[in-house]
Amino acid sequence: MQSDIEIARSVTPRPIGAIGEALGIPDAELLRYGDDKAKLSAGFIAGLGDRPDGKLVLVTAVNPTPAGEGKTTTTVGLGDGLGRIGRKAAICIREPSLGPCFGMKGGAAGGGRSQVIPMEDINLHFTGDFHAITSAHNLLAAMIDNHIYWGNSLEIDQRRVVWRRVVDLNDRALRQINCSLGGVANGFPRETGFDITVASEIMAILCLATDRDDLRERIARIVVAYRRDKSPVLCRDLKADGAMTVLLLQAMQPNLVQTLEHTPAFVHGGPFANIAHGCNSVIATRTALKLADYVVTEAGFGADLGAEKFFDIKCRSAGLRPDAVVIVATCRALKMHGGAARDALATEDLEALRKGCANLGRHIENIKQFGVPAVVAINHFTSDTDAEVALVSDYVAARGEKAIVCRHWEQGSAGIAPLAEEVVKLAESGASQFSPLYPDDTSLFDKISTIATRIYHASEVTADTSIRAQLRAWEAEGYGDLPICVAKTQYSFSTDPKLLGAPTGHAVQIREVRLAAGAGFIVVITGAIMTMPGLPRTPAAEAIALSGDGLIEGLF
């Protein structure tokens, strides 16, 4: 059996100009990065404003397990499948972070016959967007310490500097550090730390900004520190927003590539869904909607994280109205949610599968709360038995929805055409009555409680009095209308990654809250979640190397 990277290399990509031409993008409006990838010019995007939008389809999934769900693979496959049945389609997905590429996953560009290419470039440095985001973020950090060193005219309280540094690698040793050590010439020592780049507010801002002016305004209003009287110090106070915007000019422009079947794909932005809002950029999605009849996008991890944030943060901020949702599930993953051991997943186990279907059922009910019609995609594995597939299909049907078996990993668009037909049916029906989960004017704590009780099915939210006081203070400062971005384990509806299935009655403990004033949301950190992940015992990096003929090996 060929590996993903071998399959990707077996396909000859079309020139990127031909991919752009399929969407009506003039060749002169492409900023090329070689023959197979390009960015779109800002002027071209600005000129699309009067065009009608296509249909927007979200792909989400059950809670992830080591068994694999294939959400990105299904997103790519569905785009190809829509093209196969005669629809003009485009895909919008996120750029992979180097952290998981070298840590747990080894790659994130789809799989099998449903991939975006050039796979190696997308998974590694691509067009340099993450480097630009890292540089812009750390420039602001450097300017904060430099301002303090040269007299601190803004009267920043060094104990209340909230802007940390970032790097796009998993490095637990940098979570908490002391900086400016070594004497007077190096500044004033203080405690700080690093987050991973995909958790950076700059990443979130780039993915939510509508154009360059909006980008700079969002950067300008970032809260970086507080004075002794607890009044905020903004990025604009340090006069850093202009230079940061300059660093992000090209990173702001969407990246155009293609699938193995040459469907246009916009790969742009990469916030994590367990510690950020987990969606590709607004500018890429809006651009694709002007150029294609159908746009297929995904939101990270399970629907309790990615889909909720897609609806309540991205759609709310950008005024997007999704037309249909695809919920991806596998028999293998559902068996794990039902208690099956990882080494027994290839064996038929109807009892574990029946129990695990509760996780899928919870996601189906949650999506209904947003008013968007949904269909379940059963991502087929060769070990799936007919009885297992029938059990899942019957379970979904009993809840008034349809489940469709998809074989896109093995067969490409031919294996997912039935799902594409159903998605068109849902999207064209006009059944979507999209509405966010909570209104803007709900209190911040009540917004958190709404997500915890209605999406996670928790019994309560617990928080120290200091956290509750901080939320009230932000409301008094004018931030009360912001949506909530919960940082939570992706593996469970609860904050305990080992509590699989569809738990109820658990408590959601808020450990920390952070104001992302530029991005436009409140980050609520729960459980043991980290904004700087660590590497696993055996990192994927150990298997990544160059072969004797100079080809990259080890990316899945």
Buried (B, 14 or more C-beta within 10 A) or exposed (E): EEBBBEBBBEBEBBBBBEBBBBBEBEEEBBBBBEEBBBBBBBEBBEEBEEEEBBBBBBBBBBBBBEBBBBBBBBBBBBBBBBBBBEBBBBBBBBBBBBBBBBBBBBBBBBBBBBBBBBBBBBBBEBBEBBBBBBBBBBBBBEBBBEBBBEEEEBEBBBEBBBBBBBBBBBBEEBBEBEBBEEEEEEBEEBEBBBBBBBBBBBBBBBBBBBBBEBBBBBBBBBBBBBBEEEEBBBBBBBEBBEBBBEBBEBBBBBBBBBBBBBBBBBBBBBBBBBBBBBBBBBBBBBBBBBBBBBBBBBBBBBBBBBBBBBBBBBBBBBEBBBBBBBBBBBBBBBBBBBEBEEEEBEEBBBEBBBBBBBBBBBBBBBBBBBBBBBBBBBBBBEEBBEEBBEBBBEBBEEBEBBBBBBBBBBBBBBBBBBBBBBBBBBBEEEEBEBBBBBEEEBEBBEBBBBBBBBBBBBEEBEBEEEBBEBBBEBBEBEBBEBBBBBBBBBBBBBBBBEBBBBBEEBEBBBBBBBBBBBBBBBBBBBBEBBBBBEBEEEBBBEEBEEEEEEEBEBBB
